[in-house]
Amino acid sequence: MKLARTLILILLLTPLLSEAISEAAFTAAREKMIKEQILERGITDPRLLNALLKVKRHLFVGPAFQADAYGDFPLPIEEGQTISQPYIVAIMTTVIAPDFKKKVLEIGTGSGYQAAVLAELAREVYTIEINPNLARKSKELLKSLGYRNIRCRTGDGYLGWPEAAPFDGIIVTCAPDHIPPPLIEQLAVGGRMVIPISYSTTVQDLLLVEKLANGKLKKTNLIPVLFVPLIRGGDAR
């Protein structure tokens, strides 16, 4: 009888132990990611590093890709889209300098990972995704993870979110061939936008756009990148 009870207890505890081991492995992978991919490339903001440690990137990809979630590369998600390389998420976040007083806009929710990182740092995050399936799934995931400072919308990110403007920071995670004028209008004076600009099918640059006190724009090329294109069409809902 004692042996039977012991066997039953082992069977009940095995899934819990396996889950705990998996979580420990994912935590170790996040720590390694931050050390080797973020810190060693010169990004040292402790608030950002803590956000990257807290947000479980493996939850934002499919089961087949969870083992690679903390690798130094982008990964495919549904609908032919991708989740950006961790370093790209880090540099785009750090250059807009989000803090707890600021309101930020993200164009291209995708998996929801970038929005989650922003939500750890900013007061409010507004995020727009044009694909209804991705928009629904990312919204459900972010809600299940307890984020209450993220507002999600399905619609054309080119148009921004005018009724919530101005934004202190704007992150665009898909590449147009020019800076959308509505996003320039919705950027606050003193605000920063980071956006990949596509010059051809193979050439893109990550651009920092700052709106100065006189309303003029200061543009700085950061690094070469490769993002999926910005898709137009569809009304926000």
C-alpha positions, 0 to 999 in steps of 0.5 A: 500500500505504501509503495502504491501511494508513493508511485501515485505521488511520483506520478502527480509530482512529475509534471510539476517538477518537469514544469519547474525545470523548464522554467528554470531553463528558460530563466537561465536562457533569458539571463544568457540572452541579456548578458551575451546579446544585450549587455555585450552590445552596449545596452546597459539601462537597468530598467530595460534589462529588468524588463527583458528578464521579466518578460517570458519571450518563449510564451510569444512563439509557438511550441515548436520554436520555444527552445530557440526563443532566446536565440540571437535571431528573429523567429517566425510567428503566424500569418507569415510574420516574425518576432524580432531578434532580442537585440533589435527589440532592445535597441528600438526600446532604448532609443525612444527612452520610455519611462513610467510617465510616458505614453507610447505607440507601437505599430505592428503588434505581431506576437505582442512581445514588444508591447509587453516589454514596453508595458514594463517601462511606460505608463501606457502602451497603444498597439495596432495590428492589421492582421485580425488573427494576430491582433486577437491572439496577442490581445488575449495573451497580453491580457492573460499575462496581467497587462492592464496598461496596454490598449490593443487595436486592429487596423491600419498602423499607417494611420496611427491612433489619432484620438490617443495622440500625442505620443512620447514615443512611437515604435514601428515594427514593420517597414514602410518606404517613407515615414507615415505623415500621420505618425509624424503628426501624432509624435509629441514635441520632444518625442522620439520615433524609431522606424525601419525604412525600406529603400529597396527589397534588400536595403533597410535602415533603422531610423530615429526621428526626433521632433524638436521644439520648433516642430522640425524633425531630426533624423538619425540612421542607426543600423541596417535591419530587415523587417517585414513590410508595413501592410496597408488597408483595413479600418481600425476596430 
